[in-house]
């Protein structure tokens, strides 16, 4: 359904960044945020910077014309590199530089890009699909819990699934799959990067709840990757994130505390001795109460945690592939 359509929509994001950069006229500058805004969301500013740092065609794609919002010219060709070269290129084009900043910044600033606002369209998709999220228990008898996670090496994604038998307290299946990514990491748009990688590991097994490494409804548009996967594949999901994307933890010193968003509890912060804190929220077809109960069990010392095992399995697959390629190369 929407997953396939989104893959088509997002596959040219990197090219769109380069296309925007080419549009900056000689003697003018733009910011990473200006390009991100043209693509539909300033949240992509850091991603734009990372893409341009790996620009394979400097000058042809004039990334030296992209600076910080403060007017500081920054680097050229990667972190900590090329500041003097960037200054030289801009000066030759008539851009004044003083003490590392563009002079008369707002006058020479360019933001009239003609590119598709891709992220705006993806936000609209998230908003529309978020209305389909079911926040009550609708998963039947709980027999299995599957952990889903992915690890990356450049544009290669190594996705993993670990299946845990709830009553027998043991892992009964595990699988990995390798694929190429078509979309970079941008905060609040993780689903569009990871769902294509994870899709082949989701088999709609009956009586199974999927734990997803990411947010559920605890998300700026109440539709993080756990909810997106749940709605797209019509499966019960729980979001289990390692960090907080939005909302406020009521009591960060407590072992368990509600996370409030829009003046109501939308998730839970759970801390267990010796384990990283978890930020839990409804994905789809599992209530918040049940989500917290299920995740809390796996955070107990000595318990098998299918999501943690999936994380380790994905990392192992990535490292194994790297070692094999080094040996062959």
Buried (B, 14 or more C-beta within 10 A) or exposed (E): EBBEEBBEBBBBBBEBBBBBBEBBEEEBBBBBBBBBBBBBBBBBBBBBBBBBBEBEEBEEBBBBBBBBEEBBBBBBBEEEEBBEBBBBBBEEBEBEBEEEBBEEBEEBBBBEBEBBBBBBBBBEBBEEBBEBBBBEBEBEEBBBBBBBBBBBBEEBBBBBBBBBBBEEEEBEEBBBBEBEBBBBBBEBBBBBBBBBBBBEBBEEEEEBBBBBBBBBBBBBBBBBBBBBBBBBBEBBBBBBBEEBBBBEBEEEEEEBBBBBBEEEBBBBBBBBEEBEBBBBBBBBBBBBEBBBEBBBBBBEEEBBBBBBBBBBBBBBBBEEBEEEEEEEE
